[in-house]
Amino acid sequence: MKIHTNLNQLPTLTNTVITIGAFDGVHMAHKCLLQKMRDKAAKIGAETLLVTFDPHPAKILDPEHYLADFFMLNTKSEKYDLLTAAGLDHLVILPFNAELIQMEAEDFVISVLCEKLKMKHIFIGYNHNFGRGKAGNYTLLQRLSTRLHFTVEQLEKQTLTEDESISSSNIRKALLRGDVQTANAMLGYPYSLTGKLTRGAFKVFDIDKLIPEEGFYDVQVIANNMIFNTVCSIGEEILFEELPKNIDRTSVRVLFL
């Protein structure tokens, strides 16, 4: 996967299959979409491309909520690794700044998606909006598609159960109530934290990463290329039972089972 952070320094693109979103968690619904993108790209001789934003739009549009209780499911490096493993060709990271916020959705489609990124097909979520005033949606894309020579496909809701859709928001809610099993089922992999053990206490490296609800959890701790099955206690500190002393002051990854 190639990562691009400057629209003026892109490689030569000809045909792309595009989607837009934060893709926090790169969960099962995201993976379903990425597979659809690969299938479509193979049919029309195109490359897959995800347009995402930095920082997360919530940090700019709703800073009070973001600072109070909005945390991420992935670090940037975790997200990039998951997208690479899913077979994405290009990741375009746009700065979510005042200029982008004020851009009309139609202008974004024309100047960014079509002119810069050479879009030939776009997948859009059933409830996804973009652009100023959230005016960018499936209806707008359909209206522009004939004139701008691209096709558009709206995605259906992906569900874990009849009543629960798979989404980054629902995964956060599950973790914040201590329901790791539901979160992992939606993610398609064990939720994890990476940090350092110091005198038995675990400190998470990325302060924006979501820490599950206080309680006791079955976990795997990966350190020094070894795996330890143990119990994690989350409270004022994050502690573990029965870990060898020789991994103290070591970087570790904790998988919640």
C-alpha positions, -999 to 999 in steps of 0.1 A, spaced: 0 0 0 12 35 -9 5 63 15 0 98 1 -3 130 22 0 157 -6 -25 159 -34 2 178 -55 27 150 -52 7 120 -63 19 93 -86 3 89 -120 -32 76 -115 -55 66 -143 -85 46 -129 -94 43 -93 -121 27 -72 -126 50 -42 -142 51 -8 -141 78 19 -139 75 56 -120 74 89 -118 35 89 -111 35 126 -108 -1 137 -107 -15 101 -135 -38 112 -155 -65 95 -178 -40 76 -147 -21 64 -131 -54 53 -163 -63 34 -161 -30 16 -124 -34 8 -131 -68 -8 -159 -52 -29 -134 -25 -40 -108 -51 -50 -134 -71 -70 -146 -39 -88 -111 -28 -95 -102 -61 -110 -132 -59 -133 -124 -24 -147 -86 -25 -145 -83 0 -117 -66 5 -84 -82 8 -50 -80 40 -30 -92 52 4 -95 89 12 -92 95 49 -85 124 72 -61 136 98 -69 145 125 -102 126 129 -130 149 119 -146 146 154 -115 163 169 -123 195 148 -160 194 145 -169 184 180 -138 191 202 -155 191 235 -169 156 229 -136 144 214 -115 156 244 -140 142 269 -147 107 257 -137 101 221 -109 75 218 -95 56 188 -96 19 181 -63 19 162 -31 38 163 -21 51 129 5 24 124 -21 -3 134 -46 11 108 -19 12 81 -9 -24 88 -46 -35 87 -53 -17 54 -21 -31 39 -31 -66 49 -66 -60 33 -49 -53 0 -56 -16 -4 -35 0 -31 -35 37 -21 -42 56 11 -47 93 7 -46 112 40 -61 147 37 -55 173 64 -89 180 80 -85 217 82 -106 249 77 -102 247 39 -115 212 37 -143 219 61 -156 248 40 -153 230 7 -186 223 -10 -193 186 -15 -197 190 -53 -163 208 -55 -147 180 -35 -160 154 -59 -149 174 -90 -116 188 -79 -103 161 -56 -120 128 -64 -122 132 -102 -95 156 -112 -68 146 -87 -76 110 -79 -91 99 -112 -121 82 -97 -140 58 -120 -162 42 -93 -170 51 -57 -185 31 -29 -203 51 -2 -218 39 31 -256 39 36 -253 67 61 -221 85 50 -219 122 43 -191 145 34 -184 181 24 -197 213 38 -229 209 57 -227 171 50 -242 177 16 -221 150 0 -241 117 -2 -253 90 -25 -279 113 -41 -253 139 -50 -229 113 -63 -256 98 -85 -265 133 -99 -228 140 -108 -219 105 -120 -231 108 -156 -215 142 -163 -182 133 -146 -181 97 -160 -180 76 -129 -203 51 -113 -215 49 -77 -226 21 -54 -243 25 -20 -234 0 6 -259 -18 28 -257 -18 66 -235 -47 79 -249 -63 111 -235 -86 138 -270 -94 150 -305 -83 138 -304 -54 162 -267 -44 162 -249 -29 132 -211 -32 128 -196 2 132 -166 19 149 -191 37 173 -207 4 183 -173 -12 189 -163 17 212 -196 13 231 -190 -24 235 -154 -18 249 -166 9 272 -191 -15 288 -165 -42 290 -180 -64 263 -148 -75 246 -164 -105 229 -188 -83 209 -161 -58 201 -138 -86 188 -166 -101 168 -172 -68 150 -135 -62 146 -127 -96 133 -95 -97 155 -87 -93 192 -87 -57 204 -52 -48 217 -32 -22 235 5 -16 231 26 0 259 53 -6 284 55 -25 317 72 -6 345 73 -23 379 43 -44 370 21 -15 358 12 -11 322 13 23 305 -3 27 270 19 44 245 -9 62 226 -31 83 249 -58 85 222 -63 47 222 -95 35 239 -90 16 271 -118 -9 280 -141 -5 310 -126 -11 344 -127 -48 353 -109 -81 348 -101 -95 314 -85 -127 299 -56 -115 278 -25 -126 259 6 -105 266 32 -106 238 67 -96 249 102 -105 236 86 -128 210 69 -148 238 32 -151 246 18 -152 281 -18 -160 289 -29 -141 320 -56 -119 335 -55 -81 332 -70 -58 358 -81 -23 346 -86 2 373 -66 32 384 -37 12 369 -35 -16 344 -20 -47 361 -14 -83 352 -13 -116 371 16 -140 369 40 -123 344 77 -131 346 98 -103 361 122 -104 331 98 -85 309 96 -55 332 105 -23 315 97 -40 282 74 -30 254 44 -53 252 12 -59 233 -19 -69 251 -46 -88 233 -81 -89 249 -97 -123 244 
